[in-house]
Amino acid sequence: MARPVSDRTPAPLLLGGPVGTPPRRGALLGLRSLLQGTSKPKEPASCLLKEKERKAALPAATTPGPGLEGLTSRDTPSPVDPDTVEVLMTFEPDPADLALSSIPGHETFDPRRHRFSEEELKPQPIMKKARKIQVPEEQKDEKYWSRRYKNNEAAKRSRDARRLKENQISVRAAFLEKENALLRQEVVAVRQELSHYRAVLSRYQAQHGAL
């Protein structure tokens, strides 16, 4: 004899154990998750913190312009001309030295900006004084005195130009000596700072890996 349709209905799924026993809590949670869909597991707080730190460490992209898409603040900066770098220092040479280093009627010599060529800085050989030639008095005519006057004037101009150049080099050397001492102090400070940042980077890489 066939059973009624109602008798063929599947038995309800029992959560937990035999009939009459209450369902287990784990089974209820499993069923609830199946009904609500699989949820994304929550990341540990430490992972979220590291992710925030990683995003904060990323360089901010610059505003893209024509042909500049994708450039960031970490791009290589444009080179700097060493001659345009000005060292902040106080240098007050003796006004008398500046007067001896300047051409009368021209701009005062500026040891901060003046540059000498390699040719000007080459050592000059010591010239032996030419032996004087005695000229008899009867041969010292007007032509002789005119030639002697011109030679004396040329020698005087040459001595004055050489002395002027020596004075300029002396004042310029005094300025460079002071500037060099200041730059050496800055190099020491920069090296100490660089050593500090290298140590910080080394500790960071030891904990989080290479950048």
C-alpha positions as CSV (number, residue, x, y, z in Angstrom):
1,M,0.0,0.0,0.0
2,A,1.5,3.4,-1.1
3,R,2.1,5.9,1.6
4,P,0.5,9.4,1.4
5,V,2.5,12.2,-0.3
6,S,2.9,13.9,3.0
7,D,4.7,10.9,4.3
8,R,7.3,11.0,1.4
9,T,8.5,14.6,2.5
10,P,12.2,14.4,3.4
11,A,12.9,14.5,7.1
12,P,14.2,17.9,8.3
13,L,17.9,18.4,8.7
14,L,18.9,17.9,12.3
15,L,21.7,20.1,13.6
16,G,23.6,18.6,16.3
17,G,22.7,15.0,17.1
18,P,19.9,12.6,17.6
19,V,16.3,13.6,17.7
20,G,15.3,15.4,20.8
21,T,18.8,16.9,21.4
22,P,19.4,20.7,20.9
23,P,21.6,21.7,17.9
24,R,25.2,22.6,18.5
25,R,26.3,26.3,18.4
26,G,29.0,25.6,15.8
27,A,26.4,24.0,13.5
28,L,24.1,27.1,13.8
29,L,27.0,29.4,13.0
30,G,27.9,27.3,10.0
31,L,24.3,27.4,8.7
32,R,24.1,31.2,9.3
33,S,27.3,31.7,7.2
34,L,25.9,29.6,4.4
35,L,22.7,31.6,4.4
36,Q,24.4,35.0,4.5
37,G,27.2,34.1,2.1
38,T,30.9,33.7,2.6
39,S,32.3,36.8,4.3
40,K,35.8,38.1,3.8
41,P,38.0,37.2,6.7
42,K,39.0,40.2,8.8
43,E,42.7,41.1,8.5
44,P,44.8,41.3,11.6
45,A,45.4,44.8,13.0
46,S,49.1,44.4,12.4
47,C,48.6,43.7,8.7
48,L,46.3,46.8,8.3
49,L,48.9,48.9,10.1
50,K,51.7,47.8,7.8
51,E,49.4,48.4,4.7
52,K,48.8,52.0,5.9
53,E,52.5,52.5,6.5
54,R,53.3,51.2,3.0
55,K,50.7,53.5,1.4
56,A,52.0,56.5,3.3
57,A,55.5,55.7,2.2
58,L,54.6,55.7,-1.4
59,P,55.6,59.0,-3.2
60,A,52.8,61.2,-4.1
61,A,52.3,61.5,-7.9
62,T,52.8,65.0,-9.3
63,T,50.1,66.7,-11.4
64,P,50.4,65.2,-14.9
65,G,51.2,67.7,-17.6
66,P,52.1,67.5,-21.3
67,G,54.5,64.6,-21.6
68,L,54.8,64.3,-17.8
69,E,52.3,61.4,-17.1
70,G,53.5,59.1,-14.4
71,L,56.3,61.3,-13.0
72,T,56.7,61.3,-9.2
73,S,58.5,63.3,-6.7
74,R,61.3,60.7,-6.6
75,D,62.4,61.6,-10.2
76,T,66.0,62.6,-10.5
77,P,66.3,66.4,-10.0
78,S,67.9,68.6,-12.6
79,P,71.7,69.1,-12.2
80,V,73.0,72.1,-10.4
81,D,75.8,74.3,-11.7
82,P,78.5,74.5,-9.0
83,D,79.4,78.0,-10.0
84,T,75.8,79.1,-9.1
85,V,76.1,77.8,-5.5
86,E,76.8,80.6,-3.0
87,V,78.3,79.8,0.3
88,L,76.9,82.0,3.1
89,M,79.9,83.5,4.9
90,T,81.3,86.8,6.0
91,F,84.4,88.0,4.3
92,E,85.6,91.6,4.7
93,P,89.0,92.2,3.1
94,D,91.1,95.1,3.9
95,P,90.0,98.1,1.8
96,A,93.7,98.9,1.1
97,D,94.2,95.4,-0.3
98,L,91.1,95.9,-2.6
99,A,92.5,99.2,-3.8
100,L,95.8,97.5,-4.7
101,S,93.9,94.8,-6.5
102,S,91.7,97.1,-8.5
103,I,92.5,99.0,-11.7
104,P,92.2,102.8,-11.1
105,G,89.0,104.2,-12.6
106,H,87.4,100.7,-13.0
107,E,85.1,98.6,-10.9
108,T,86.5,97.4,-7.5
109,F,88.0,93.9,-7.6
110,D,85.5,91.3,-6.2
111,P,87.3,88.3,-4.8
112,R,84.0,86.4,-4.4
113,R,83.2,86.4,-8.1
114,H,86.4,86.8,-10.0
115,R,87.8,83.7,-11.7
116,F,91.3,83.1,-13.0
117,S,92.2,81.0,-15.9
118,E,94.6,78.1,-15.6
119,E,97.1,80.1,-17.7
120,E,97.0,83.0,-15.3
121,L,97.7,80.7,-12.3
122,K,100.7,79.1,-13.8
123,P,104.0,79.8,-12.0
124,Q,106.1,82.4,-13.7
125,P,109.8,81.8,-14.3
126,I,112.3,84.0,-12.6
127,M,113.8,86.3,-15.2
128,K,117.4,87.2,-14.9
129,K,118.0,90.9,-15.1
130,A,119.5,91.8,-18.4
131,R,123.1,93.1,-18.4
132,K,123.3,96.8,-18.9
133,I,125.1,98.0,-22.0
134,Q,127.0,101.1,-21.5
135,V,126.3,103.6,-24.3
136,P,128.9,106.4,-24.8
137,E,127.6,109.9,-24.1
138,E,128.2,111.0,-27.6
139,Q,125.7,108.4,-28.9
140,K,122.9,109.4,-26.6
141,D,121.0,111.4,-29.1
142,E,117.3,112.2,-29.2
143,K,116.5,108.9,-30.8
144,Y,118.3,107.1,-28.0
145,W,116.4,108.9,-25.3
146,S,113.1,108.4,-27.0
147,R,113.7,104.6,-27.3
148,R,114.9,104.4,-23.7
149,Y,111.8,106.3,-22.5
150,K,109.5,103.9,-24.3
151,N,111.3,100.9,-22.9
152,N,111.1,102.2,-19.4
153,E,107.3,102.9,-19.8
154,A,106.7,99.4,-21.1
155,A,108.7,97.8,-18.3
156,K,106.7,99.9,-15.7
157,R,103.4,98.8,-17.2
158,S,104.5,95.2,-17.2
159,R,105.6,95.4,-13.5
160,D,102.3,97.2,-12.5
161,A,100.2,94.5,-14.4
162,R,102.1,91.7,-12.7
163,R,101.8,93.3,-9.3
164,L,98.1,93.9,-9.8
165,K,97.6,90.3,-10.8
166,E,99.6,89.1,-7.8
167,N,97.5,91.3,-5.5
168,Q,94.2,90.0,-7.0
169,I,95.4,86.4,-6.6
170,S,96.4,87.0,-3.0
171,V,93.0,88.5,-2.1
172,R,91.2,85.8,-4.0
173,A,93.2,83.1,-2.2
174,A,92.3,84.6,1.2
175,F,88.6,84.4,0.3
176,L,88.9,80.8,-1.0
177,E,90.8,79.7,2.2
178,K,88.0,80.9,4.4
179,E,85.4,79.5,2.1
180,N,87.2,76.1,2.0
181,A,87.3,75.9,5.8
182,L,83.6,76.6,6.0
183,L,82.8,74.0,3.3
184,R,84.9,71.4,5.2
185,Q,82.8,71.9,8.3
186,E,79.6,71.5,6.2
187,V,81.1,68.3,4.6
188,V,81.7,66.9,8.1
189,A,78.1,67.7,9.2
190,V,76.6,66.2,6.0
191,R,78.7,63.0,6.4
192,Q,77.5,62.6,10.0
193,E,73.9,63.1,8.8
194,L,74.3,60.6,6.0
195,S,75.8,58.0,8.4
196,H,72.8,58.5,10.7
197,Y,70.2,58.0,7.8
198,R,72.1,55.0,6.6
199,A,71.9,53.4,10.0
200,V,68.1,54.1,10.1
201,L,67.7,52.6,6.7
202,S,69.7,49.5,7.6
203,R,67.5,48.9,10.7
204,Y,64.4,49.4,8.7
205,Q,65.5,46.9,6.0
206,A,66.5,44.4,8.7
207,Q,62.9,44.5,10.0
208,H,60.9,44.9,6.8
209,G,63.2,43.8,4.0
210,A,64.9,45.7,1.2
211,L,63.1,48.7,-0.4
